[in-house]
Amino acid sequence: MTANDTGTDRATAEAIAEFLEGRLGAAVPHDQDLFASGLVSSLFAMELVVHLEGVFGIAITGSDLKLDNFRTVESMTALVDRLRASDA
């Protein structure tokens, strides 16, 4: 996350981090690559898609369905914020 993040960005990031902590049983740094670290698999990525869509009221489709958007809490936060902004 950067110094330009808004409170909403932080709230989104915290909500995503809390979900991951609950599922993984450990806190995850917001910049940790979840796939490279072996914490999650591509199957879990689909669970992340469903979770993000349900919690944040977004639709993740097409080119947004790539692992890079789900590698870190930061990348998921950026995805959610971008999709929310495009819906506004």
C-alpha positions as a Markdown table, in Angstrom:
| # | Residue | x | y | z |
|---|---|---|---|---|
| 1 | Met | 0.0 | 0.0 | 0.0 |
| 2 | Thr | 1.2 | 3.5 | -0.7 |
| 3 | Ala | 1.0 | 6.8 | 1.2 |
| 4 | Asn | -1.8 | 7.9 | -1.2 |
| 5 | Asp | -4.2 | 5.2 | 0.0 |
| 6 | Thr | -7.5 | 6.4 | 1.3 |
| 7 | Gly | -9.3 | 5.1 | 4.4 |
| 8 | Thr | -11.4 | 3.0 | 2.1 |
| 9 | Asp | -8.3 | 1.3 | 0.7 |
| 10 | Arg | -7.1 | 0.5 | 4.2 |
| 11 | Ala | -10.6 | -0.8 | 5.2 |
| 12 | Thr | -10.7 | -3.0 | 2.0 |
| 13 | Ala | -7.2 | -4.3 | 2.7 |
| 14 | Glu | -8.0 | -5.0 | 6.3 |
| 15 | Ala | -11.2 | -6.9 | 5.3 |
| 16 | Ile | -9.2 | -9.0 | 2.8 |
| 17 | Ala | -6.4 | -9.6 | 5.3 |
| 18 | Glu | -8.9 | -10.7 | 8.0 |
| 19 | Phe | -10.5 | -13.2 | 5.6 |
| 20 | Leu | -7.1 | -14.6 | 4.7 |
| 21 | Glu | -6.1 | -14.8 | 8.3 |
| 22 | Gly | -9.3 | -16.7 | 9.2 |
| 23 | Arg | -8.8 | -19.2 | 6.3 |
| 24 | Leu | -5.0 | -19.6 | 6.6 |
| 25 | Gly | -4.7 | -19.4 | 10.4 |
| 26 | Ala | -2.0 | -16.8 | 10.3 |
| 27 | Ala | -1.6 | -13.1 | 9.6 |
| 28 | Val | -0.4 | -12.3 | 6.1 |
| 29 | Pro | 1.7 | -9.2 | 5.3 |
| 30 | His | -0.1 | -7.1 | 2.7 |
| 31 | Asp | 2.8 | -7.4 | 0.2 |
| 32 | Gln | 3.4 | -11.1 | 0.6 |
| 33 | Asp | 3.0 | -13.2 | -2.6 |
| 34 | Leu | 0.5 | -15.7 | -1.5 |
| 35 | Phe | 1.2 | -18.1 | -4.4 |
| 36 | Ala | 5.0 | -17.9 | -4.4 |
| 37 | Ser | 4.9 | -18.5 | -0.6 |
| 38 | Gly | 2.8 | -21.6 | -1.0 |
| 39 | Leu | 0.1 | -20.3 | 1.3 |
| 40 | Val | -2.7 | -20.6 | -1.4 |
| 41 | Ser | -3.3 | -22.5 | -4.5 |
| 42 | Ser | -5.1 | -21.7 | -7.8 |
| 43 | Leu | -8.2 | -23.4 | -6.4 |
| 44 | Phe | -8.1 | -21.1 | -3.4 |
| 45 | Ala | -7.9 | -18.2 | -5.9 |
| 46 | Met | -11.4 | -19.1 | -7.1 |
| 47 | Glu | -12.6 | -19.0 | -3.5 |
| 48 | Leu | -11.0 | -15.5 | -3.3 |
| 49 | Val | -12.9 | -14.4 | -6.4 |
| 50 | Val | -16.3 | -15.5 | -4.9 |
| 51 | His | -15.4 | -13.9 | -1.6 |
| 52 | Leu | -14.4 | -10.6 | -3.1 |
| 53 | Glu | -17.4 | -10.5 | -5.3 |
| 54 | Gly | -19.8 | -11.2 | -2.5 |
| 55 | Val | -18.3 | -8.9 | 0.2 |
| 56 | Phe | -17.5 | -6.0 | -2.1 |
| 57 | Gly | -20.4 | -6.2 | -4.5 |
| 58 | Ile | -18.2 | -6.4 | -7.6 |
| 59 | Ala | -18.0 | -8.8 | -10.6 |
| 60 | Ile | -14.6 | -10.1 | -11.5 |
| 61 | Thr | -14.6 | -11.3 | -15.1 |
| 62 | Gly | -12.5 | -11.5 | -18.3 |
| 63 | Ser | -9.0 | -10.1 | -18.1 |
| 64 | Asp | -9.4 | -9.5 | -14.3 |
| 65 | Leu | -9.4 | -13.2 | -13.7 |
| 66 | Lys | -5.7 | -13.6 | -13.6 |
| 67 | Leu | -3.5 | -14.7 | -10.7 |
| 68 | Asp | -1.6 | -11.5 | -10.6 |
| 69 | Asn | -4.7 | -9.8 | -9.3 |
| 70 | Phe | -4.8 | -12.2 | -6.3 |
| 71 | Arg | -1.1 | -12.5 | -5.4 |
| 72 | Thr | -1.1 | -10.1 | -2.5 |
| 73 | Val | -3.6 | -8.2 | -0.3 |
| 74 | Glu | -2.3 | -5.1 | -2.1 |
| 75 | Ser | -3.2 | -6.4 | -5.5 |
| 76 | Met | -6.6 | -7.6 | -4.4 |
| 77 | Thr | -7.3 | -4.2 | -2.8 |
| 78 | Ala | -6.3 | -2.4 | -6.0 |
| 79 | Leu | -8.6 | -4.8 | -8.0 |
| 80 | Val | -11.5 | -4.2 | -5.7 |
| 81 | Asp | -11.0 | -0.4 | -5.7 |
| 82 | Arg | -10.7 | -0.3 | -9.5 |
| 83 | Leu | -13.8 | -2.3 | -10.1 |
| 84 | Arg | -15.8 | -0.3 | -7.5 |
| 85 | Ala | -14.7 | 2.9 | -9.2 |
| 86 | Ser | -15.7 | 1.6 | -12.7 |
| 87 | Asp | -19.1 | 0.8 | -11.3 |
| 88 | Ala | -19.6 | 4.2 | -9.9 |
